[in-house]
Every structure is written in C-alpha cells, then in structure tokens.
C-alpha cells in the first residue's frame, strides 16, 4: 500500500484583484515549479461551469492541478507550494488529499505550518 501513488488536488485562488487570465498564468507557473520536483504527474483540472451570459466553450478555465506523487515526495511538494505562496502573498491554495483539506494563504502562519506538518506525517509511509 505504501508504494501506491498519492493524489493531491490543488485549487489556486490568485486573490481578489486577479482576473481569470492571471489566475490561469499563476496556475501554470505553479505547475511548472511542481514539474521540476520528483512527482509522477501534474495534470491541469479544467472547470466547465459557465458563468451567466457566457457560452460553455468560453467558460473552460484552469481550475486547479492534480498532482500524482510517491507519498515520500509530499514534503518536497509542500515546501514548493509554501515558497510559491511566499512570492504571491495575495494568493491562496487549497490542498486536498485522502479526505483531508487545508488552505494556505500567502506566507504560512505557524499554525498553518503545523497543520501542513500533520498532513505530511499522516500521508507518509509507515515504517
């Protein structure tokens, strides 16, 4: 079981002043950063929910990322996310894996860091 890949879903919110294009660009930058790590895949998740008065084709936007990785790589991924958020202090990222969800905004507080450590510990392979 510990050799099974871990699925982590990331949802990015670029902040109150960001438009959809900026959010898509920031998500792509985060994706590129994650692809530099030892992960199996970083796949875009697209939203097809159409806002009022738009055609469904126009509404396809980048909504998040699905990251597939070995559980042991989760700590490295979380450090990458924290570093990315430190550079984008208005942004927040929701991280979901195995029924657990946390949201981090900007530079993580000590409480958020503690929660991230608990998430990593919970997902790490047992010896």
TIPAMI-930129 format. One record per residue (C-alpha): residue in three letters; x, y, z. Coordinates in pm, whole numbers, plus 50000, padded with zeros to 5 digits. Example, Ala and Ser with C-alpha at 12.3 -4.5 7.8 and 13.67 -1.06 7.14 Angstrom:
% residues 2
{"ala",{51230,49550,50780}};
{"ser",{51367,49894,50714}};
***
This chain:
% residues 127
{"unk",{50000,50000,50000}};
{"unk",{50282,50246,50074}};
{"unk",{50404,50206,49714}};
{"unk",{50074,50337,49577}};
{"unk",{50092,50689,49437}};
{"unk",{49932,50969,49633}};
{"unk",{49684,51201,49460}};
{"unk",{49685,51564,49570}};
{"unk",{49441,51818,49427}};
{"unk",{49540,52185,49437}};
{"unk",{49296,52472,49382}};
{"unk",{49451,52813,49339}};
{"unk",{49285,53145,49416}};
{"unk",{49506,53426,49282}};
{"unk",{49343,53686,49506}};
{"unk",{49065,53942,49489}};
{"unk",{49225,54160,49221}};
{"unk",{49319,53878,48980}};
{"unk",{49122,53802,48668}};
{"unk",{49082,53457,48511}};
{"unk",{49377,53506,48276}};
{"unk",{49611,53599,48561}};
{"unk",{49486,53306,48768}};
{"unk",{49549,53069,48475}};
{"unk",{49902,53210,48431}};
{"unk",{49981,53172,48802}};
{"unk",{49845,52818,48800}};
{"unk",{50067,52737,48502}};
{"unk",{50370,52883,48685}};
{"unk",{50290,52669,48989}};
{"unk",{50252,52365,48762}};
{"unk",{50593,52432,48607}};
{"unk",{50751,52458,48953}};
{"unk",{50593,52130,49062}};
{"unk",{50707,51953,48744}};
{"unk",{51067,52029,48845}};
{"unk",{51017,51803,49150}};
{"unk",{51020,51425,49174}};
{"unk",{50648,51379,49102}};
{"unk",{50476,51137,48865}};
{"unk",{50240,51392,48706}};
{"unk",{50093,51741,48742}};
{"unk",{49774,51750,48538}};
{"unk",{49557,52057,48488}};
{"unk",{49198,52039,48610}};
{"unk",{48959,52240,48398}};
{"unk",{48629,52389,48506}};
{"unk",{48345,52389,48257}};
{"unk",{48095,52575,48475}};
{"unk",{47967,52859,48263}};
{"unk",{47917,53197,48430}};
{"unk",{47592,53377,48346}};
{"unk",{47573,53510,47989}};
{"unk",{47867,53308,47857}};
{"unk",{47885,53011,47625}};
{"unk",{48013,52688,47777}};
{"unk",{48307,52687,47535}};
{"unk",{48416,53029,47664}};
{"unk",{48392,52913,48025}};
{"unk",{48661,52646,48019}};
{"unk",{48923,52777,48259}};
{"unk",{49206,52631,48455}};
{"unk",{49064,52548,48797}};
{"unk",{49341,52354,48963}};
{"unk",{49607,52088,48943}};
{"unk",{49603,51716,49014}};
{"unk",{49944,51602,49138}};
{"unk",{50039,51234,49144}};
{"unk",{50341,51150,49355}};
{"unk",{50501,50898,49584}};
{"unk",{50393,50972,49945}};
{"unk",{50755,51033,50039}};
{"unk",{50765,51330,49795}};
{"unk",{50479,51516,49967}};
{"unk",{50711,51717,50193}};
{"unk",{50906,51846,49893}};
{"unk",{50580,51940,49716}};
{"unk",{50452,52124,50023}};
{"unk",{50779,52321,50052}};
{"unk",{50744,52418,49685}};
{"unk",{50386,52536,49745}};
{"unk",{50490,52737,50051}};
{"unk",{50776,52902,49858}};
{"unk",{50541,52980,49569}};
{"unk",{50286,53134,49807}};
{"unk",{50557,53345,49972}};
{"unk",{50616,53505,49629}};
{"unk",{50241,53553,49570}};
{"unk",{50114,53683,49903}};
{"unk",{49760,53758,49780}};
{"unk",{49713,53401,49653}};
{"unk",{49582,53101,49841}};
{"unk",{49596,52732,49762}};
{"unk",{49359,52463,49884}};
{"unk",{49529,52126,49915}};
{"unk",{49318,51809,49921}};
{"unk",{49437,51451,49965}};
{"unk",{49274,51139,50106}};
{"unk",{48980,51329,50254}};
{"unk",{49193,51598,50417}};
{"unk",{49180,51960,50303}};
{"unk",{49381,52262,50408}};
{"unk",{49400,52613,50265}};
{"unk",{49711,52829,50287}};
{"unk",{49718,53200,50203}};
{"unk",{50043,53386,50144}};
{"unk",{50330,53303,50375}};
{"unk",{50202,53027,50608}};
{"unk",{50148,53115,50973}};
{"unk",{50295,52892,51245}};
{"unk",{49951,52731,51282}};
{"unk",{49932,52660,50907}};
{"unk",{50285,52518,50916}};
{"unk",{50181,52287,51199}};
{"unk",{49876,52169,51002}};
{"unk",{50092,52110,50693}};
{"unk",{50335,51902,50902}};
{"unk",{50043,51695,51035}};
{"unk",{49919,51640,50680}};
{"unk",{50265,51528,50568}};
{"unk",{50302,51297,50870}};
{"unk",{49957,51147,50809}};
{"unk",{50035,51073,50442}};
{"unk",{50393,50950,50490}};
{"unk",{50458,50578,50454}};
{"unk",{50472,50394,50785}};
{"unk",{50790,50209,50875}};
***
